[in-house]
Amino acid sequence: MGGVILFIFYGSILFCVIASIIKIVKYTTAPLHLRWELYRGSSVYELPDGWNKANLTFWQKLKTVILDVSFLREYYHRNKKFWTFLYLFHVGLYLLIFWHAWIFIRAITGNMESASILGLVWGHGATVLAFMGGAGILIQRIINEDLKVYYPSIHYVKWIFMLVTVLGAFYAVDVHFNAQMPTLLKYVRGQVTFQDLEHKLHPALAPASHVLFASVWLIYFPFSHIMQLFFRYYHHLRWDDVPNARGSGIERRVKELLDLPITWSAPHIQSGKKWKEVATEVKDLTGVQGR
């Protein structure tokens, strides 16, 4: 059984890395969007002097992205009650990520016996915040009719699974390791350095379950909205306001796309032509095509 768990865990890490790389390549090589499909009353080019305004610099964009990610400002402005639970969850999640990183580093490089109770308080506090926030998010999505519209059933399963994962981690640390940081650090060192193959091949139920839950999240991550958020939303959708000026790289890419053939048909689109031919066709009010 332990060998199966090891295969699933390390396989999920490899899968996460490979799938993430494939997703990133797919995002970065995707064709340009049609801007009129994306703007909903917030484009800088809707302003009369929009073309004369300077584009945001990389550092200005990065600053805004950091503020959005750190404080979830869009949710705060749109739904403060939902934002409260969402923010609690994200703060707890960020603290848990840093806590795990600290555990790995401390287990390998530090004196495990001198680990103070502060590490345990850190982990438990982050877990409580993540659980409270996740439970609040799930409840809000169940009782709030406006939120129900935007979330399919799989989202409810995901949040229930998230809560079970958090509870499982709390149980493993607080019960299996008796809330003792030195004991937890020794276990992590043995796992990371492969010093204790017996524990790897015959793991206890609590840590083994947590590893399996973590494996599921690693497999899910490349297909989650988090990947889309960082590699699509901020770079292409929210910030891609670069004008299509003559001689620019955007014009070159647009021309390349317009030279592609149409491979599908509809009442308003006929296959066999190139996109630049269709783009120059105009229908008058009588329905007769002209140029």
Steps between C-alpha positions, in 0.01 A plus 500: 500500500784735585655448158170594335481820708858590409427443131186716515670781694818532294305431184262784585797735546640405160155526343444845654831631364453360147133601473578850630775545241264385223233743624746790514623430146138480382415834662807683370456372142122552477371732224407859576155557641233697326489797731131575450421163659680595820435866573189566705506874544847528653735540205737794497428536126139593573634834619530772232868553581572133568744462213706789632542354849819320592472128562558368850855389564587148608564612858167685517321187384696284742416730791129479424513123456671461839237719666217306333644163597592609854174672589250363244379854433253410227305273737508766772336755272240257365402288802651592837338213691631239258837679495536457878497121480701495177767718657515287816548190286774652287690638799483156662607333175799731450607446861471122454715511186771696682466270801560191286803666340634585848448140617695357205787746547510462880482121480803484272719782629391580857521350846171318530513455875508876558185565295271720705124491536476805274524274194201302626304818572581623149374181336187470714412867459534478123290183495221662702493804271492282187223281641285793618540675166435184296191410702367856464560495124315170466205623706480828309497316170218278625272770645580793271287481185724744311809285560324177404472616139876506452601172662433151360458200729867405479589815695302380800680166487832684479435708811379202700815314398704806601344503848564126541864553395547776757340291775715201403815708526393632842431146620838373376694772681295523817418131557748283310803716585354600839540870413877464546706701252822298550309179422347653187836638384671164547230334292535759223879464497468124468254539212696764310842336538374139457668406829203305627378270224286308748279804554484556126401144415273453803367846582255574778142569399487872589811622310430259212149641461634854501752409230223354285286812543799715405554285189144568384558876532827475308320324215218754509719812511595526126130495407381734774394863464816597692714413199267696271506792741873550496580413141195630318288742694761745616732494202270473201148592603544765764814673378522442125411856400792545261371678186523334163727759337635471148823305481457357850535140608125484555434601138737228381322237711158619382608473135624146560165404651304667220686285248375179663224310317153460648440138595136525608182646358183671621226712342722807534836325438597285204793259505758500223593866545765672702409710801619821333247443222214460745620794709476732197152388400216736596126433490271790420148530639352295211723206578703531176870456560741762379848628563 
